[in-house]
Amino acid sequence: MLQSFKMALRSIRGNKMRSFLTMLGIIIGVASVIILVSVVNAYMSTVVDSFASMGVNRMSVRVTNIETRSVSDEEMYEFYEEHSDLFAQMTPQVTVSTVIKHGNDNLSTTSVGGYSEEYLDMMGYELAAGRNIQYSDIVSRQKVCVVGYFVANELYGGVEEALNQTLKIGGYAFKIVGVVECQDEDELEEGGTDDFVWMPYSVATKMSRNADITNYIFATNSTDDTEECKALLEEFLMDIFKDEDLFNVTANSEMLDSLNEQIAMMSAMLGGIAGISLLVAGVGVMNIMLVSVTERTREIGIRKSLGAKKKVIMQQFVIEAAVTSSMGGVIGIVVGSIATRLVGTLMGITANPTFGAILISFSVSVGIGLLFGYMPANRAAKLNPIDALRSE
């Protein structure tokens, strides 16, 4: 075995260009698998992280109130208080489609919505200045609002400057009582995470000219309680509506699990596509090994005439093919690892080669060397010594 390995290395060194061209397909195949799988995983991880930042412990409830069956915000709050051991926060959600103005400046992309006083904690945000919406604001329908960092800077020139100022929302004058601290300095722009206005949901309901609130957000104390909380909500709403088509409960954690499954499927698919190049490389290994057998027919005849067994001849060529593929695989891992980081940098993400991609691609490259090296090795082992010695 050791002698066969030494002979394989000697043969590779003796035909450097041919050996490199043989390895090139393996190098490209292994590097492609590592780059594609690792970069896709890194990109999808950023998507998952941004999705997770929306709150994996939250669930959205949408109801369709009809004349005979409906649920009010008071009933939803009663349910929430009954199960306060499972739920951490709850808020109605009322979206207001409008433009916000200050003097001659206006913003049309700003997210405007009505929420309860618990929404700030639910989002995990902190105030940069002022106060949050209070329960008394909701009960008395005070026209007060909390704005995002971008709104304060864009319309007023700063956090302190915006506090206690007047903001026109849909033609109504609102007093800014609080400014939320900056969430993403790199994305401080229109439509970004800091471009929003919150008001008491009771005021938003009146502004939207809709007496019914149809959307609610719940946050559980623990993600382990998600299934139980969802089941309780569905049971509660089913008792009221008697029709599952009139309500929908969606847990963010379930959506995250589904996203992870899709990512795994996509990584496997892209890895498979890149793996095709490894099969092509295998054909190249087989062709080169066949050429090598042809060139060394006389050598094989001499070895067999001196007593070399069929098993030893086959072993020599199989090991040579495996060594060639292994060396190509190692170089491919180095190239793929470096290229993965470079591609990640160009894409603006942190991409590192994954252990799984490295292990699979290298194992396949070695396996391909053994598989495609077998036929030429078998051909060499079956050569008749006399015919082999006659070859020129």
C-alpha positions as CSV (number, residue, x, y, z in Angstrom):
1,M,0.0,0.0,0.0
2,L,2.8,2.5,1.0
3,Q,4.7,1.5,-2.1
4,S,1.7,2.1,-4.3
5,F,1.2,5.5,-2.7
6,K,4.8,6.5,-3.3
7,M,4.4,5.4,-7.0
8,A,1.3,7.5,-7.3
9,L,3.1,10.6,-6.0
10,R,6.0,9.9,-8.4
11,S,3.6,9.6,-11.3
12,I,1.9,12.9,-10.4
13,R,5.2,14.7,-10.1
14,G,6.4,13.2,-13.4
15,N,3.4,14.6,-15.3
16,K,2.8,17.9,-13.5
17,M,0.7,19.7,-16.2
18,R,-1.5,16.7,-16.9
19,S,-2.0,16.1,-13.2
20,F,-2.9,19.7,-12.6
21,L,-5.5,19.7,-15.5
22,T,-6.9,16.5,-14.0
23,M,-7.2,18.1,-10.6
24,L,-8.6,21.4,-12.0
25,G,-12.1,19.9,-12.5
26,I,-12.0,18.6,-8.9
27,I,-10.7,22.0,-7.6
28,I,-13.5,23.9,-9.4
29,G,-16.2,21.4,-8.3
30,V,-15.2,21.4,-4.6
31,A,-14.7,25.2,-4.5
32,S,-18.1,25.7,-6.2
33,V,-19.9,23.5,-3.7
34,I,-18.3,25.3,-0.8
35,I,-18.9,28.8,-2.2
36,L,-22.5,28.3,-3.2
37,V,-23.6,26.5,0.0
38,S,-21.7,28.7,2.4
39,V,-22.7,32.0,0.8
40,V,-26.3,31.0,0.5
41,N,-26.3,29.9,4.1
42,A,-24.7,33.2,5.2
43,Y,-27.2,35.3,3.2
44,M,-30.1,33.3,4.5
45,S,-28.8,33.6,8.0
46,T,-29.0,37.4,7.7
47,V,-32.6,37.0,6.4
48,V,-33.4,34.7,9.4
49,D,-31.8,37.1,11.9
50,S,-33.7,40.1,10.5
51,F,-36.9,38.0,10.6
52,A,-36.1,36.9,14.1
53,S,-35.7,40.5,15.2
54,M,-39.4,40.9,14.4
55,G,-39.9,38.8,17.5
56,V,-40.1,35.0,17.5
57,N,-42.3,35.1,20.6
58,R,-45.0,37.1,18.9
59,M,-48.1,36.0,17.1
60,S,-50.5,38.0,14.9
61,V,-54.3,37.6,15.2
62,R,-56.6,38.7,12.4
63,V,-60.3,38.6,12.7
64,T,-63.2,39.3,10.3
65,N,-66.0,40.8,12.3
66,I,-69.5,40.3,10.9
67,E,-72.9,41.6,12.1
68,T,-73.8,38.5,14.1
69,R,-70.4,37.4,15.3
70,S,-67.6,39.8,16.3
71,V,-64.9,40.3,19.0
72,S,-64.1,43.6,20.6
73,D,-60.8,44.9,22.0
74,E,-62.3,44.7,25.5
75,E,-63.0,40.9,25.0
76,M,-59.5,40.4,23.7
77,Y,-58.1,42.2,26.7
78,E,-60.2,40.0,29.0
79,F,-58.7,36.9,27.4
80,Y,-55.2,38.3,27.7
81,E,-55.6,39.1,31.4
82,E,-57.0,35.6,32.1
83,H,-53.9,34.1,30.6
84,S,-51.3,36.6,31.9
85,D,-49.2,33.7,33.0
86,L,-48.6,32.8,29.3
87,F,-48.7,36.1,27.5
88,A,-46.2,38.9,28.2
89,Q,-47.9,41.7,26.1
90,M,-50.8,42.4,23.9
91,T,-51.8,45.3,21.7
92,P,-54.5,46.0,19.1
93,Q,-52.9,47.1,15.7
94,V,-54.6,49.7,13.6
95,T,-52.9,50.8,10.4
96,V,-53.5,54.4,9.2
97,S,-52.7,55.2,5.6
98,T,-51.8,58.8,5.5
99,V,-49.1,61.4,5.0
100,I,-47.4,63.1,8.0
101,K,-46.4,66.8,7.8
102,H,-44.5,69.5,9.6
103,G,-44.5,72.9,8.0
104,N,-43.7,72.5,4.4
105,D,-42.1,69.1,4.9
106,N,-43.9,65.8,4.6
107,L,-43.2,62.1,4.6
108,S,-45.4,59.7,2.6
109,T,-43.5,56.4,3.4
110,T,-43.8,56.6,7.1
111,S,-45.5,53.7,8.8
112,V,-48.3,55.1,10.9
113,G,-50.2,52.9,13.3
114,G,-52.2,52.8,16.5
115,Y,-51.0,50.6,19.4
116,S,-51.3,50.1,23.1
117,E,-48.8,51.3,25.8
118,E,-47.3,47.8,25.7
119,Y,-46.1,47.9,22.1
120,L,-42.8,49.6,23.0
121,D,-41.7,46.7,25.3
122,M,-43.1,44.2,22.9
123,M,-40.7,45.6,20.2
124,G,-37.8,45.7,22.6
125,Y,-37.2,49.4,21.9
126,E,-36.0,52.1,24.3
127,L,-36.9,55.8,24.3
128,A,-34.3,58.4,23.3
129,A,-36.4,61.1,24.9
130,G,-39.8,61.8,26.3
131,R,-42.4,59.2,27.4
132,N,-44.3,56.3,25.9
133,I,-48.0,56.2,25.0
134,Q,-50.0,55.7,28.3
135,Y,-53.2,54.0,29.1
136,S,-54.8,57.3,30.0
137,D,-54.0,58.5,26.4
138,I,-55.9,55.6,25.0
139,V,-58.9,56.0,27.2
140,S,-59.2,59.7,26.7
141,R,-58.2,59.5,23.0
142,Q,-55.4,62.0,23.3
143,K,-53.8,63.1,20.1
144,V,-50.3,62.3,21.1
145,C,-47.7,60.2,19.3
146,V,-44.3,58.6,19.6
147,V,-42.1,58.9,16.6
148,G,-39.1,57.0,15.2
149,Y,-35.6,58.4,15.2
150,F,-35.6,59.1,11.4
151,V,-38.9,61.2,11.7
152,A,-37.4,63.3,14.5
153,N,-34.2,64.0,12.6
154,E,-35.8,64.5,9.1
155,L,-38.6,66.8,10.1
156,Y,-37.2,68.5,13.2
157,G,-33.5,68.2,13.0
158,G,-33.0,66.1,16.2
159,V,-34.5,64.2,19.1
160,E,-34.7,67.0,21.6
161,E,-36.0,69.4,18.9
162,A,-38.9,67.1,18.0
163,L,-40.1,66.5,21.6
164,N,-43.3,68.3,22.4
165,Q,-43.6,69.6,18.9
166,T,-46.7,69.4,16.7
167,L,-47.0,66.8,13.9
168,K,-49.8,66.8,11.4
169,I,-51.2,63.3,10.7
170,G,-54.0,63.1,8.2
171,G,-54.9,66.7,8.8
172,Y,-55.0,66.3,12.6
173,A,-52.5,67.9,15.0
174,F,-50.6,65.5,17.2
175,K,-48.2,66.3,20.0
176,I,-44.9,64.3,20.0
177,V,-44.5,63.0,23.5
178,G,-41.7,60.6,22.8
179,V,-38.9,59.7,20.4
180,V,-37.6,56.1,20.1
181,E,-33.9,55.6,20.0
182,C,-32.2,54.8,16.7
183,Q,-32.5,51.1,15.6
184,D,-30.3,51.1,12.6
185,E,-27.9,53.9,11.8
186,D,-26.9,52.3,8.5
187,E,-30.5,52.3,7.3
188,L,-31.6,55.7,8.5
189,E,-33.8,56.5,5.5
190,E,-37.4,56.7,4.3
191,G,-39.3,53.4,4.8
192,G,-36.5,52.2,7.2
193,T,-36.9,50.7,10.6
194,D,-36.8,54.2,12.2
195,D,-39.4,55.7,10.0
196,F,-42.6,55.3,12.0
197,V,-45.3,57.1,14.1
198,W,-47.2,55.4,16.9
199,M,-50.5,56.8,18.3
200,P,-53.1,55.4,20.8
201,Y,-55.0,52.7,19.0
202,S,-58.3,54.3,20.1
203,V,-57.4,57.5,18.1
204,A,-56.2,55.4,15.1
205,T,-59.5,53.5,15.0
206,K,-61.4,56.8,14.9
207,M,-59.1,58.2,12.2
208,S,-59.5,55.1,10.0
209,R,-63.3,55.5,10.3
210,N,-63.6,51.9,11.3
211,A,-65.3,51.0,14.5
212,D,-63.9,47.4,14.5
213,I,-60.3,46.5,15.3
214,T,-59.4,43.5,13.2
215,N,-55.7,43.0,14.0
216,Y,-53.9,42.2,17.3
217,I,-50.4,41.3,18.3
218,F,-49.6,39.0,21.3
219,A,-46.2,38.2,22.8
220,T,-45.7,35.1,24.8
221,N,-43.5,34.9,27.9
222,S,-41.5,32.1,26.3
223,T,-41.3,30.6,22.8
224,D,-41.9,27.2,24.5
225,D,-45.4,28.4,25.2
226,T,-46.1,29.2,21.5
227,E,-48.2,26.1,20.7
228,E,-50.2,26.3,23.9
229,C,-50.9,30.0,23.4
230,K,-51.9,29.6,19.8
231,A,-54.3,26.8,20.7
232,L,-55.9,28.9,23.4
233,L,-56.4,31.8,21.1
234,E,-57.9,29.6,18.4
235,E,-60.2,28.0,20.9
236,F,-61.3,31.4,22.2
237,L,-62.0,32.8,18.8
238,M,-63.7,29.6,17.6
239,D,-66.2,29.9,20.5
240,I,-67.1,33.4,19.3
241,F,-67.0,33.0,15.5
242,K,-68.0,29.3,15.0
243,D,-66.1,29.5,11.7
244,E,-62.3,29.2,11.3
245,D,-62.4,31.2,8.1
246,L,-63.3,34.3,10.1
247,F,-60.1,34.4,12.1
248,N,-56.4,33.5,11.7
249,V,-53.6,33.1,14.3
250,T,-50.1,33.2,12.9
251,A,-47.0,32.6,15.1
252,N,-43.7,34.1,14.0
253,S,-41.8,31.1,15.3
254,E,-43.8,28.8,12.9
255,M,-42.9,31.1,10.0
256,L,-39.3,31.0,11.1
257,D,-39.3,27.2,11.1
258,S,-40.8,27.2,7.6
259,L,-38.1,29.6,6.5
260,N,-35.3,27.5,7.9
261,E,-36.7,24.4,6.0
262,Q,-36.7,26.4,2.8
263,I,-33.2,27.5,3.4
264,A,-32.0,23.9,4.0
265,M,-33.8,22.8,0.8
266,M,-32.2,25.6,-1.2
267,S,-28.7,24.9,0.1
268,A,-29.1,21.2,-0.8
269,M,-30.4,22.1,-4.3
270,L,-27.5,24.5,-5.0
271,G,-25.0,22.1,-3.6
272,G,-26.4,19.4,-5.9
273,I,-26.1,21.7,-8.9
274,A,-22.5,22.6,-8.0
275,G,-21.9,18.8,-7.4
276,I,-22.6,18.2,-11.1
277,S,-19.2,19.8,-11.8
278,L,-17.6,17.1,-9.6
279,L,-19.2,14.4,-11.8
280,V,-17.7,16.1,-14.9
281,A,-14.4,16.2,-13.1
282,G,-14.7,12.5,-12.4
283,V,-15.0,11.8,-16.1
284,G,-11.8,13.8,-16.6
285,V,-10.0,11.7,-14.0
286,M,-11.1,8.5,-15.7
287,N,-10.0,9.8,-19.1
288,I,-6.5,10.8,-17.8
289,M,-6.1,7.5,-16.0
290,L,-7.0,5.6,-19.2
291,V,-4.3,7.6,-21.0
292,S,-1.9,6.8,-18.2
293,V,-2.6,3.1,-18.5
294,T,-2.1,3.2,-22.2
295,E,1.2,5.0,-21.8
296,R,2.4,2.6,-19.1
297,T,1.3,-0.6,-20.7
298,R,4.9,-1.8,-21.1
299,E,5.7,-0.9,-17.5
300,I,2.7,-2.9,-16.4
301,G,3.8,-5.9,-18.5
302,I,7.3,-5.9,-16.9
303,R,5.8,-5.7,-13.4
304,K,3.4,-8.6,-14.1
305,S,6.2,-10.7,-15.7
306,L,8.2,-10.2,-12.5
307,G,5.3,-11.5,-10.4
308,A,3.2,-8.5,-9.6
309,K,-0.3,-9.7,-8.9
310,K,-3.5,-8.3,-10.4
311,K,-4.6,-6.9,-7.0
312,V,-1.3,-4.9,-6.7
313,I,-1.6,-3.4,-10.2
314,M,-5.2,-2.4,-9.6
315,Q,-4.3,-1.0,-6.2
316,Q,-1.6,1.2,-7.8
317,F,-3.9,2.9,-10.3
318,V,-6.8,3.3,-7.9
319,I,-4.6,4.9,-5.3
320,E,-3.1,7.2,-8.0
321,A,-6.7,8.3,-9.0
322,A,-7.6,8.8,-5.3
323,V,-4.5,10.8,-4.5
324,T,-5.1,13.0,-7.5
325,S,-8.7,13.6,-6.5
326,S,-7.7,14.2,-2.8
327,M,-5.1,16.7,-3.7
328,G,-7.6,18.5,-6.0
329,G,-10.1,18.4,-3.1
330,V,-7.7,19.9,-0.6
331,I,-6.7,22.7,-3.1
332,G,-10.5,23.2,-3.8
333,I,-11.2,23.6,-0.1
334,V,-8.5,26.3,0.2
335,V,-9.7,28.1,-2.9
336,G,-13.4,27.8,-1.9
337,S,-12.7,29.0,1.6
338,I,-10.9,32.1,0.4
339,A,-13.4,32.8,-2.3
340,T,-16.3,32.4,0.1
341,R,-15.0,35.2,2.3
342,L,-14.3,37.4,-0.7
343,V,-17.8,36.9,-2.1
344,G,-19.3,37.5,1.3
345,T,-17.4,40.8,1.6
346,L,-18.6,41.9,-1.9
347,M,-22.2,41.1,-0.9
348,G,-21.8,42.9,2.4
349,I,-22.4,39.8,4.5
350,T,-20.2,37.7,6.8
351,A,-19.8,34.4,4.9
352,N,-17.6,31.6,6.3
353,P,-17.1,28.1,4.7
354,T,-19.4,25.6,6.4
355,F,-18.0,22.4,7.8
356,G,-20.8,20.4,6.2
357,A,-20.0,21.8,2.7
358,I,-16.3,21.1,3.1
359,L,-16.8,17.6,4.4
360,I,-19.3,16.6,1.8
361,S,-17.4,18.1,-1.2
362,F,-14.1,16.6,-0.1
363,S,-15.7,13.1,0.5
364,V,-17.4,13.2,-2.9
365,S,-14.1,14.3,-4.6
366,V,-12.3,11.3,-3.0
367,G,-15.2,9.0,-3.8
368,I,-15.2,10.1,-7.4
369,G,-11.5,9.4,-7.7
370,L,-12.0,5.9,-6.4
371,L,-15.1,5.3,-8.6
372,F,-13.8,6.7,-11.8
373,G,-10.3,5.4,-11.2
374,Y,-11.6,1.8,-10.9
375,M,-12.2,1.2,-14.6
376,P,-8.8,2.2,-15.8
377,A,-7.2,0.3,-12.9
378,N,-9.2,-2.8,-13.7
379,R,-8.2,-2.5,-17.3
380,A,-4.5,-2.3,-16.3
381,A,-4.8,-5.3,-14.0
382,K,-6.3,-7.4,-16.7
383,L,-3.6,-6.8,-19.3
384,N,-1.9,-9.9,-20.5
385,P,1.9,-9.6,-19.6
386,I,3.0,-10.8,-23.1
387,D,0.7,-8.4,-25.0
388,A,1.8,-5.6,-22.6
389,L,5.5,-6.3,-23.2
390,R,4.9,-6.2,-27.0
391,S,3.4,-2.7,-26.9
392,E,5.4,0.2,-28.0
